Amino acid sequence: MLPPTSHINLCGQADQRLLLVEQLQGQLEHRVAQKPTLLALDDLHWADPITLLALRSMTRDLASYPLVWMLTRTTGSADCPRLNRLYDLLEHDGAIRITLGALDQQAVTDVITDILGATPEPDVLALAGIVDGNPFLLVDLLEKFKSEGVFHITEGHARMAASPPRTHAIMQERLEGLSARTRYLLQCAGILGRSFSVKDLAEMLGEPTNTLLPMLDEAMSAGIIEPAGGELAFRHDLLWQAVVKTIPDSVRRAMHHDAGKMLLKRGGSAVPAAAHLIHSAGRGDTPALLGLDRAAREVLRSSPQTVVDLALRALELSDSADPDWFGRAATAVDALTVIGRLPEAADLARSALGRAPPRHAPRLRCALAHILLLSGRPADAISETENLLTQKDIPDDLRGIAEWTMFWALTCLNDFRKGRRQAEAVLADRERHADAAVVGALLLLAQFAMVDGRIADSFTHLCEALRITDRGAVEAIQRPYTRLILSLYYRAMREFDAADIAIQAAEEEINDLGLTVLAAQPALFRSVLHLGTGRLDDAAAEAQAGSMTAEELGTHGFIRVGLSILAVIALRQGDIDAAVRHIERFQSIQAAPEMLYGSVWEKWVMAAVAEAQGDPGRAVDILDAIYTDEEKRRWALLTTPLTAAWMTRLALAAANRPYARAILDTAEYLARNNPDFPVFAVTFAHARGLFHQDPGALAAAADQPEPWARALVAEDLGVLLATTSGTDATAKAVDSLDEALDGYERIGALWDVARVRARLRALGVRRRHWGQSQRPAFGWESLTDTERAVASLIIRGMTNRQIAQRMFLSPHTVSTHLRRMFGKLNIASRTELARIVAEMCPELIKDG
C-alpha cells in the first residue's frame, strides 16, 4: 500500500502510477520468463487512461514471452475511444478479437439438452428469447424450472408444461420467494456493492453478525449470493442489478448516504465511503463533501482519475458561497493535469478564476500557466505568469513556481533577450527568490550561453541548477528538466554516454516522483540520442513509444516532436512519402514545438524533404530565417542533424553563396570560441572544405563522431575528388565513395545509399557489397547486427530488461527488435529463436 498524501501540492503531484506500472511489468516479466502464463483482465471499460497505456506498452514489450493476454470489456454502455483504440491496435498487432453475442440456436439447443438430458421442443427453445440469449440467465432459468417441474420430458424430448414469465418477472419471482428479512438483507447488501463484507452488512442492518446467518444461508441456497474470498458477492451482475432495482431511487440515495456516513464514522480510509457519497450527497452536505475531499487526498498517488471524479462531484454539490469550493476546484485542476486532460483542466481553471477572490486566484492562475506550458502553448503561459507576477503579496512558493514557468516558457520560445535580463536579475538577488526561480533562471541562461556559443558557461549553469534540484529544494515537476537538457547538450557535443546517463537519471526521477505528465519525454530524448549514434531502428522505436504516450496524455507539443523525429528517420531510410505524412500530421497539431529543438527539427526535415524532391531553392526558403539570423544560425549549428556542412552544401546548390558564407562564418565562430570542444573544429573543417572545394579540409573533417556525418564527409570528399584532374583522382574518389557507401549501409540510411550508388555508377563502378540494402527480407541472414546481438543474449536466458541494461537500450526498444526478428524468421517464441541461433551460430552458445 502507498502511504496517503497529506495534501495536494500544485505542480508537486505524487502520482505513483508510473512507478507501479514499472514494478508490475518487472515482476510480470520475471514470472513469464520462468513459465507460460495466462493473464486475464476483466471489465476494462472501467480502466483509466494510464492503465490502458500500460496495457498497450506491456502487450508489446512482453510479446516474445509465453504470455497469453485475455482482455474483456462490455460494449454498448458508453463510448470509450481510448479503449477502442487499444483494441484496434492490439488487433493490428495480431490479437484475435472475439465478440460474444447472444447464443445461437445450436448453442441454445446444446445447453438445454445438456441440462435437461432431452432434446428441446420449440416452446423450450423459446426460453432463449426470454433471456435474450444470455448464457448465465438461460442456465439459471433452466435449473429453476427443472426443480419446479415446469418441463414435461417424454421419449427423450422436452416441452413446456406451462408458459414461462418474462425475465424481470422471473427475477422478481425469485426474490419474492425469499423471506421478507432476507429480501431486506439483500437490498442492503446490494447498496454496499456487487461484493460486500459481512461486517459492513451487519453494521448497516444494526444487528450482530450471528443473527444474519439464517438469512445469508437462505440467499446462498437460492443461488443469489456466494462466497468470494473473504467476502460475499452476488453470483452475477444481473442478480445484483435486479436486487438494487427493487429499491426506489429516493430510498436508494438515502441508503447510500447512510452507508457513506457509517464508513466515515468508522475511521480509517475515506475511499470506501466516497463510493457511496458520490451518488448520494446533496448540495451543501458538509460532512459528505469533507469525506469526498479526504478520499481525494488519499488516492492522489495511486488514482488521479478517481480524484478527478471525486473533486468534480464535490464541486457540483458545493454551494457557491462555500469557502472550500476553490480548494476543490484547484484539486480537480491539479488531478486533471496529472492524468493529461489538459483542455478540461484549463477550462476549469479559467472558470474558477472568473469568480475567485484575491486569495485563491494566484494558485489557480499558476496552475493555468503550467497547464498551458505542458499543452505546448508557452506564449500563453508567459502571459498568465506575467499577470500573476505583477500582483503583490502572492505566496513565495507560488511566486517561485510562476517564475520558473515563465523562464521555461521563454526557453521553449528561444526568447533569450527578454528572459536574460530577468534571469540575471534573479541570480543577482537570490535571497529574495525561491530555489525554483533560481533553477529556472539558470536553465534559461544555460540555453542563452549555448546559443551565444559559450558552451563551457552553459554547462556551468546547468551543473549549478542540478546541484540545487538534487537538494530537493524545488517542486517535483521541475526536477527532471535539468537532466533532460544536459542530455541534449551532451548529445550536441557528441558525448553520447553522458547523454544516455542523464536520460536514465531523468526517467528514474519522473517515475519515482510520479510525474506522469512528463512520461513521454525520456523516450523522445532517447530517440534523438539513437539518431545521433546511427541506430535508426532504435530511434524509431523510441519516437513511436514517446508519441504514443504523449497522445494518451494529451501533451500535444511532445507529439509534434515525436513526429518530426519519425520524419527524419523516414527520410534517412528512403521513404519520402512517409516523411511527408509525418510532416503533414505534426503541422496539423495546434501546439508550439516544445523542447528537443522542436522548431529547428521541424524546419530541417521539411527542408530536407524539399531537397530530396529536387528543389534546393524551396529548401533554402524554408530555412531562410536561420540563414539570415546570427543567433538562430548558432542555435541550428549546435544541433544535429542540421549541420553546418549540410546547410553550406544546400546554399551552394541553390546558388546562394552569401548564405553559405554566413553558415561558414558561424561555424568558424563556434570552433574558435570553444577549443575544449573539438566537435566544432571538425564541423568547421567540413563546411570550409565544401565552400572552398578544399580536399585537405574535407580530409581533416573525417574524424566525425556521428556515423552519418562521417559517411557524409567521405561522400563530399569523393564528389570533390571526382571533379579534379590527376591519374589517381578517380581511384581516390571511388575509395572515398566506397567508404561513404559502407557507412550509410551500416546505419540503414537507404536514401543516402541510393545516392552514393548513383555517384559510383557515374564513375563506371557497380558495387555488390553485402549491406543492409541487399540483405534478404527473411531468414537468418536478414538480421541486423543489433538483432543478432539481442539473439545472442536471449539464448543466455536474459530478460528484455537485462538485455536493455547490457546494450544501453530501453526495454521497449529490445521488444521492438524481437518483434522484427520474429517476423523475419517466421517464429513466435524465444525458444524457437534459441533453436535457430543454435543451428546458425553455435559459437554464440559456446561463448554464453
Buried (B, 14 or more C-beta within 10 A) or exposed (E): EBEBBEEBBBBBBBBBBBBBBBEEBEEBBEEBBEEEBEBEEEEBBEBBBBBBBBBBBBBBBBBBBBBEBEBEBEEEEEEBEBBEBBBEBBEEEEBEEEEEEBBEEEBBBEBBBEBBEBBBBEBBBBBBEBBEBBBEBBBBBBEBBBEEEBBBBEEEEBBBEEEBEEBEEBBBEBBEEBEEBBBEBBBBBBBBBBBBBBEBBBBBBEBEEEEBEEBBEBBBEBBBBEEEEEBBBBBBEBBBEBBBBBBEEEEBBBBBBBBBBBBBEEEEBBBBBBBBBBBBBEEEBEBBBBBBBBBBBBBBBBBBBBBBBBBBBBBEBBEEEBEBBBBBBBBBBBBBBBBBBBEBBBBBBBBBBEEBEEEBBBBBBBBBBBBBBBBBBBEBBBBBBEBBBEBEEBEEBBBBBBBBBBBBBBBBBBBBEEBBEBBBEBBEEEEEBBBBBBBBBBBBBBBBBBBBBBBEBBBBBBEBBBEBBBEEBBBBBBBBBBBBBBBBBBBBBBBBEBBBBBBBBBBBBBBBBBBBBBBBBBBBBBBBBBBBBBBBBBBBBBBBBBBBBBBBBBBBBBBBBBBBBBBBBBBBBBBBEBBBBBBEBBEEBEBBBBBBBBBBBBBBBBBBBBBBEEBBEBBBBBBEEBBEEEBBBBBBBBBBBBBBBBBBBBBBBBEBEEBBBBBBEBBBBBBEBBEEBBBBBBBBBBBBBBBEEBBEBBBBBBEBBBBBBBBBBBBBBBBBBBEEEEEEBBEBBBBBBBBBBBBBBBBBBBBBBEBBBEBBEEBEBEBEEEBBBEBEEEEBEBBBEBBBBBBBBBBBEBBBBBBBBBBBBBBBBBBBBBBBBBEBBEBBEBEEBBEBBEEBBEEBEEEE
